[in-house]
Amino acid sequence: MNHSPGLHFLPWGSPPEQQGFQGGDLLGIVDRLDYLQDLGINALYLNPVFSSAANHRYHPYDHFQVDPLLGGEAALRELIDAVHTRGMRIILDGVFNHASRGFWPFHHILENGKKSPYIDWFIIEDFPLRPYSSGPGKPANYASWWGQPALPKLNTRNPGVREYLFKAGQHWIEFGADGWRLDVPAEIDDDSFWQEFRRVVKSANPEAYIVGEIWHAAQRWLGGDQFDGVMNYFFAKAAISFFAKRTLNPDNHHPDLKFQPELADKFRDRLDWQVRAYDWEIVQTQLNMLDSHDSPRALWMAGGDISALRLAVLLQMTMPGAPCIYYGNEVGLTGGPDPLSRAAFPWHTPESWDRDLLSFYRQAIALRRNTPALRTGQFYCLHAEGEQYIFLRQTHEQSVLVAFNAGDSRKEVPLATGRLQGRTYRQVWPVAGNLPVPAYEETISLSLPARDALILVNGDSG
């Protein structure tokens, strides 16, 4: 927490609809790494950390300076080193489509007009600039993100802009960051830009992870020459539509996260598409999300149904891809559309935490981390009917059978054993230690608990 003298912050935990600063900083994350590691987290994705006059920092004015309110470069150095010491990784947020009114080349144009050497760093339509204009008849007279004058769009075809952004991308990887999440990259409608960005980043660290904020089918960017993965909001649509079908929040009007109650056949179709849409290597690097800073929280979208959230999290931990947990979900944090979904983590009110939910998250994460086939195994759907959905994750050494029951009562499901390879499976979820389930019969009967999953493993352990 930032305690620098002479600064004024809102109290921690102030309502998120207030556009203000509450004093969180990078050293505060260092202080909470024990909590994160105990939860089972092995990578952190941070929203932008570079200098900005916005509390969310998607209005950057210097891509080479860590915001002093976050502790500056020294704090980022300490955080990266502490994260790496624990075997964890850290992904930074790159805002390269647009800047802010305070971005030094834009400020130079404000002061010098057409005489500024930076005139072609932006797409300017008329002078004098109207950086604070808004409303009918007085729009910004330069290209900006969604017409917002606070966010002038960079002219990424300008060689100087490209060099500046590529250097920023390379610099922070060399500094120690393990990858980039790219903000609105589709709005830089230029494959060559992202191809060169990838080359620069991978030359600094071949293992760096590049993930783009793409809300729709992303084949264009996932051919192996641009991004490693995208933020997989399709996953959220599938999980919440199926597991929260009875409790969907009627007040959810997010344009990209519209849900309709669905049964297992439609759920199967959605998940099968996600597994088939890209090369298998890409499927395994998709960032599987339930929610983010740009959406309502999953619990809110599910109408407060904790059982739906639990089932969706179990799906995250058992499906191909990289599960991404939005901070605070694990203690029951909820909230509607941005900014209501961006409340401060309730460190100040630990009595408000849902401790049972926190324990559930720890167990579900540990299950994934301790079960190799859940991380890298091939995916096969075995059954999708009514409220029940069953799939198999399989490597040469291990098979994991995952059976979901989204219904309100226990269900007996007969299952053909063809893909189970004549092996004997033992139960690891919801509790371990039950009698082994033989898989050498032509069919077996699975007894699925209500609003839960049954997970069976053969081979080395889970």
C-alpha positions in Angstrom: 0.0 0.0 0.0 1.4 3.4 -1.0 2.2 5.5 2.0 4.3 8.2 0.3 4.0 11.6 2.0 1.8 14.4 0.5 -0.5 12.1 -1.4 -4.2 11.7 -0.9 -6.0 8.4 -1.5 -9.6 7.2 -1.0 -10.0 4.7 1.8 -9.2 1.1 0.7 -12.5 -0.6 -0.2 -14.3 2.6 -1.3 -17.1 2.0 -3.8 -15.6 1.1 -7.2 -17.9 3.5 -9.0 -15.8 6.3 -7.6 -13.0 7.1 -10.1 -10.2 7.5 -7.7 -7.1 6.0 -6.4 -7.1 3.8 -3.2 -3.3 3.4 -2.8 -2.6 -0.1 -4.0 0.9 -0.6 -5.4 3.2 -3.3 -6.6 4.9 -3.8 -3.3 1.4 -4.6 -1.9 1.4 -7.6 -4.3 4.8 -8.7 -3.0 3.3 -8.6 0.5 0.5 -11.0 -0.6 2.6 -13.6 -2.5 2.3 -16.0 0.3 -1.5 -15.9 -0.1 -1.3 -16.3 -3.8 1.1 -19.2 -3.7 -1.0 -20.9 -1.0 -3.9 -20.6 -3.3 -1.9 -22.4 -6.0 -1.3 -19.5 -8.4 1.7 -19.9 -10.6 1.4 -16.8 -12.8 0.1 -13.2 -12.4 -1.5 -11.1 -15.1 -1.5 -7.4 -14.1 -3.5 -4.6 -15.6 -1.3 -1.8 -17.0 1.5 -0.6 -14.6 2.8 2.2 -16.7 2.4 5.9 -16.0 -1.1 7.1 -16.6 -3.6 9.6 -15.2 -6.4 7.0 -15.0 -6.8 4.7 -12.0 -7.0 1.7 -14.4 -4.0 2.9 -16.4 -5.4 2.2 -19.8 -4.6 5.8 -20.7 -0.7 5.5 -20.8 1.5 8.6 -21.2 4.9 6.9 -20.9 5.3 3.2 -21.9 8.9 3.2 -20.4 8.0 4.4 -16.9 6.3 2.4 -14.2 3.8 4.6 -12.5 5.3 6.3 -9.4 2.0 5.7 -7.6 2.6 2.0 -8.0 6.2 2.3 -6.6 8.0 3.0 -9.9 10.6 0.7 -11.6 12.2 -0.3 -8.3 8.9 -1.8 -7.1 8.3 -3.7 -10.4 11.9 -5.0 -10.1 11.2 -6.3 -6.6 7.9 -7.9 -7.6 9.4 -9.7 -10.6 12.3 -11.0 -8.6 10.0 -12.2 -5.8 7.7 -13.9 -8.2 10.5 -15.6 -10.0 12.1 -16.8 -6.8 8.9 -18.6 -6.1 8.8 -20.2 -9.5 5.9 -18.0 -10.7 5.6 -15.9 -13.8 4.3 -12.4 -14.5 2.4 -11.0 -17.5 2.2 -7.3 -18.2 -0.6 -5.5 -20.0 0.4 -3.7 -23.2 -1.7 -0.8 -24.4 -0.3 -0.1 -27.9 -3.4 0.9 -29.9 -3.8 4.3 -28.2 -2.2 6.6 -25.7 -3.5 9.5 -23.7 -3.7 13.3 -23.8 -0.6 13.3 -21.5 1.5 11.2 -23.9 4.5 13.3 -24.6 4.2 13.3 -28.5 0.5 14.2 -28.3 1.3 17.0 -25.8 4.0 18.2 -28.2 1.3 18.6 -30.9 -1.0 20.4 -28.4 1.8 22.9 -27.8 3.1 23.3 -31.4 0.2 22.3 -33.7 1.2 21.5 -37.3 4.8 22.5 -36.6 5.3 19.5 -34.3 7.6 16.8 -35.7 5.3 14.2 -34.1 2.3 15.3 -36.3 2.1 11.9 -38.0 2.3 9.9 -34.8 -1.5 10.3 -34.7 -4.3 10.6 -37.3 -5.4 14.2 -37.0 -8.3 15.6 -39.0 -8.3 19.3 -38.2 -6.7 22.0 -36.0 -6.8 23.3 -33.4 -7.2 20.0 -31.6 -10.2 19.5 -29.3 -8.7 17.2 -26.6 -11.5 17.8 -24.1 -14.4 18.2 -26.6 -17.3 15.8 -26.4 -21.0 15.7 -27.2 -23.0 16.4 -30.4 -21.3 18.7 -32.8 -18.0 18.8 -31.0 -16.3 15.4 -31.3 -12.6 14.9 -31.0 -11.0 16.0 -34.3 -8.5 13.2 -34.4 -8.8 9.4 -34.4 -9.4 8.1 -30.9 -10.5 4.8 -29.3 -14.3 4.6 -29.6 -14.4 8.4 -30.1 -13.0 9.2 -26.6 -10.9 12.3 -26.8 -8.8 11.1 -23.8 -7.5 8.2 -25.9 -5.9 9.4 -29.1 -5.2 6.5 -31.5 -1.6 5.9 -32.4 -0.7 5.8 -36.1 0.9 2.4 -36.0 1.9 2.6 -39.7 4.3 5.4 -38.8 7.8 3.9 -38.5 8.6 6.0 -35.5 5.6 4.8 -33.6 6.3 1.2 -34.5 9.9 1.5 -33.3 8.8 3.1 -30.1 6.2 0.4 -29.3 8.4 -2.5 -30.4 11.2 -1.2 -28.1 8.7 -0.9 -25.2 7.6 -4.5 -25.9 11.2 -5.7 -25.9 12.4 -3.6 -23.0 10.0 -5.0 -20.4 10.6 -8.6 -21.5 14.4 -8.0 -21.1 13.6 -6.4 -17.7 12.1 -9.7 -16.6 8.4 -9.8 -17.5 7.3 -13.2 -18.8 4.9 -12.0 -21.5 2.3 -9.5 -22.7 -1.4 -9.4 -22.6 -2.4 -7.1 -25.5 -5.2 -4.6 -25.1 -7.7 -4.3 -28.1 -5.1 -5.6 -30.5 -7.7 -6.1 -33.3 -7.9 -2.4 -33.6 -4.3 -2.4 -34.9 -5.6 -3.9 -38.2 -2.1 -4.8 -39.5 -0.8 -8.3 -39.4 2.7 -7.1 -40.1 2.7 -5.1 -36.9 1.9 -8.0 -34.7 4.2 -10.3 -36.6 7.1 -7.9 -35.9 6.0 -7.5 -32.3 6.2 -11.3 -31.9 9.6 -11.4 -33.4 10.9 -8.7 -31.1 9.4 -10.2 -28.0 10.4 -13.8 -28.7 14.0 -12.6 -29.5 14.1 -11.2 -26.0 12.6 -14.4 -24.5 11.5 -17.3 -26.7 9.3 -18.6 -23.8 7.4 -15.3 -23.5 3.6 -15.6 -23.6 1.7 -13.3 -25.9 -2.1 -13.3 -25.4 -4.5 -10.9 -27.1 -7.8 -9.5 -26.0 -9.9 -10.9 -28.8 -13.6 -11.5 -28.0 -14.5 -13.4 -31.1 -13.1 -16.2 -33.3 -9.4 -15.4 -33.6 -7.9 -17.6 -36.3 -6.4 -14.6 -37.9 -4.1 -14.0 -35.0 -3.4 -17.6 -34.0 -1.6 -19.0 -37.0 1.7 -19.2 -35.1 3.1 -15.9 -36.3 1.3 -13.4 -34.0 -0.2 -14.4 -30.6 0.2 -17.6 -28.5 -3.4 -17.4 -27.4 -6.4 -15.1 -26.8 -8.6 -14.3 -23.8 -11.2 -17.1 -24.2 -14.5 -15.4 -23.4 -16.2 -18.2 -25.4 -15.4 -20.4 -22.4 -17.3 -18.1 -20.1 -20.3 -18.1 -22.4 -20.4 -21.9 -22.4 -19.8 -22.4 -18.7 -22.3 -19.9 -17.4 -25.0 -20.7 -19.9 -24.9 -24.4 -18.8 -24.2 -24.3 -15.1 -26.2 -21.2 -14.2 -29.1 -21.8 -16.6 -31.7 -21.5 -13.8 -30.2 -18.4 -12.1 -28.9 -16.2 -15.0 -28.9 -12.6 -13.9 -31.6 -10.8 -15.9 -29.8 -7.5 -15.5 -26.8 -8.7 -17.4 -26.7 -6.7 -20.7 -23.0 -7.1 -21.6 -23.0 -7.1 -25.4 -20.3 -9.8 -25.7 -21.5 -12.0 -22.8 -25.1 -12.7 -23.5 -26.3 -16.0 -22.0 -29.2 -18.3 -22.8 -30.1 -21.3 -20.6 -28.6 -24.4 -22.3 -28.6 -28.1 -21.9 -25.6 -30.5 -22.3 -25.9 -31.0 -26.1 -25.5 -27.2 -26.8 -22.8 -27.1 -24.1 -21.0 -29.9 -25.9 -21.2 -28.1 -29.2 -19.7 -24.9 -27.7 -16.8 -26.8 -26.0 -16.1 -29.0 -29.1 -15.9 -25.8 -31.2 -13.3 -24.4 -28.8 -11.2 -27.5 -29.0 -11.4 -27.8 -32.8 -11.2 -24.1 -33.8 -7.4 -23.9 -33.5 -4.3 -26.1 -33.7 -4.0 -28.3 -30.6 -0.9 -26.3 -29.4 -3.0 -23.1 -29.5 -5.9 -24.7 -27.7 -3.6 -25.5 -24.8 -2.5 -21.9 -24.5 -5.9 -20.2 -24.6 -6.6 -18.1 -21.6 -9.8 -19.6 -20.2 -11.8 -16.9 -18.5 -15.0 -16.7 -16.5 -14.8 -13.0 -16.1 -12.4 -10.1 -16.1 -12.1 -6.3 -15.4 -14.0 -5.8 -18.6 -17.0 -7.9 -17.7 -19.4 -8.3 -14.7 -18.1 -10.9 -12.2 -19.0 -14.5 -12.8 -20.9 -14.8 -9.6 -23.0 -11.8 -10.5 -23.7 -13.1 -14.0 -24.7 -16.4 -12.4 -27.3 -14.7 -10.3 -25.4 -15.3 -7.1 -25.4 -19.1 -7.5 -22.3 -20.4 -5.7 -22.9 -23.9 -7.0 -22.8 -22.6 -10.6 -19.5 -20.8 -9.9 -18.0 -23.9 -8.4 -18.9 -26.0 -11.4 -17.6 -23.4 -13.8 -14.3 -23.3 -11.9 -14.0 -27.1 -12.0 -14.5 -26.9 -15.7 -11.7 -24.3 -15.9 -9.4 -26.7 -14.0 -10.1 -29.7 -16.1 -10.4 -28.3 -19.7 -7.5 -27.7 -22.1 -6.1 -24.2 -21.8 -4.8 -21.9 -19.1 -7.3 -21.2 -16.4 -7.4 -17.5 -15.4 -9.0 -16.5 -12.1 -10.1 -12.9 -11.6 -8.9 -11.7 -8.3 -11.3 -12.0 -5.4 -13.6 -14.6 -7.0 -12.1 -17.1 -4.7 -13.5 -15.3 -1.6 -16.9 -14.6 -3.1 -16.3 -11.1 -4.5 -19.1 -10.1 -6.8 -20.2 -7.0 -8.8 -22.0 -5.9 -12.0 -20.6 -4.3 -15.1 -17.4 -2.2 -15.1 -16.6 -0.4 -12.9 -18.6 -2.4 -10.3 -16.6 -5.5 -11.1 -13.4 -3.7 -10.1 -13.8 -3.4 -6.4 -10.7 -3.6 -4.2 -9.8 -7.0 -2.8 -11.3 -7.1 0.7 -8.1 -7.5 2.7 -9.6 -5.0 5.1 -12.7 -7.2 5.8 -11.5 -10.8 6.1 -14.7 -11.6 7.9 -16.6 -11.1 4.6 -14.6 -13.9 2.9 -16.4 -17.1 1.8 -13.9 -19.5 3.4 -15.6 -22.6 2.1 -15.3 -21.2 -1.4 -11.7 -20.3 -0.8 -11.0 -23.9 0.3 -12.8 -25.1 -2.8 -10.6 -23.0 -5.1 -7.4 -24.3 -3.4 -8.6 -27.9 -3.9 -9.6 -27.4 -7.5 -6.3 -25.7 -8.4 -4.3 -28.4 -6.7 -6.2 -31.1 -8.6 -5.1 -29.5 -11.9 -1.5 -28.9 -10.8 -1.2 -32.5 -9.5 -2.8 -34.3 -12.4 -0.7 -34.1 -15.6 -3.4 -35.2 -18.0 -5.6 -32.2 -16.9 -2.9 -29.9 -18.2 -1.7 -31.6 -21.4 -4.0 -34.5 -22.1 -6.0 -34.9 -25.3 -9.7 -34.1 -25.0 -12.6 -36.5 -25.8 -16.3 -35.9 -25.1 -18.0 -39.1 -24.0 -21.5 -38.1 -23.1 -23.7 -35.0 -23.3 -27.4 -35.4 -22.5 -29.8 -33.3 -20.4 -27.9 -32.0 -17.4 -24.9 -34.3 -17.6 -21.7 -33.8 -19.5 -18.7 -36.2 -19.4 -15.3 -36.0 -21.0 -11.9 -37.7 -20.9 -8.4 -36.1 -20.7 -5.7 -38.6 -21.8 -2.0 -38.9 -22.1 0.0 -42.0 -22.7 0.6 -42.3 -19.0 -2.7 -41.1 -17.5 -6.4 -40.9 -18.1 -8.9 -38.6 -16.3 -12.6 -39.0 -16.5 -14.5 -35.8 -15.7 -18.3 -36.1 -15.3 -20.5 -33.1 -14.5 -24.0 -33.1 -13.2 -25.6 -29.7 -13.5 -28.9 -31.1 -12.2 -30.5 -30.7 -8.8 -30.5 -34.5 -8.0 -28.1 -37.4 -8.1 -28.0 -39.1 -11.5 -27.0 -42.6 -12.6 -25.4 -42.4 -16.1 -24.4 -45.5 -18.1 -21.2 -44.9 -20.0 -19.5 -47.0 -22.7 -15.9 -47.8 -21.7 -14.3 -47.9 -25.2 -11.9 -45.0 -24.7 -11.2 -45.9 -21.1 -8.7 -48.5 -22.4 -9.6 -51.3 -20.0 -8.0 -49.5 -17.1 -9.2 -49.2 -13.5 -10.0 -45.8 -12.3 -10.1 -44.4 -8.8 -12.1 -41.4 -7.6 -10.3 -38.2 -6.7 -13.3 -35.8 -6.6 -15.4 -34.8 -4.7 -13.6 -37.0 -2.2 -10.8 -39.6 -2.6 -10.7 -43.1 -1.3 -13.8 -44.6 -2.8 -13.7 -48.1 -4.2 -12.1 -48.3 -7.6 -14.4 -48.1 -10.6 -13.6 -51.0 -13.1 -13.3 -49.9 -16.7 -13.0 -53.3 -18.3 -16.8 -53.9 -18.7 -18.5 -52.7 -21.9 -20.4 -50.1 -19.9 -20.2 -48.7 -16.4 -22.7 -46.8 -14.4 -21.5 -43.5 -12.9 -23.4 -42.1 -9.9 -23.1 -38.4 -10.3 -23.8 -36.1 -7.2 -26.1 -33.2 -7.7 -24.6 -29.9 -8.7 -21.1 -31.4 -8.6 -18.6 -33.4 -10.6 -17.2 -36.9 -10.4 -13.5 -37.1 -11.3 -11.8 -40.4 -11.8 -8.1 -41.0 -12.5 -6.1 -44.0 -13.5 -2.3 -44.1 -13.4 -0.1 -41.7 -11.4 -1.9 -39.7 -9.2 -4.1 -36.6 -8.8 
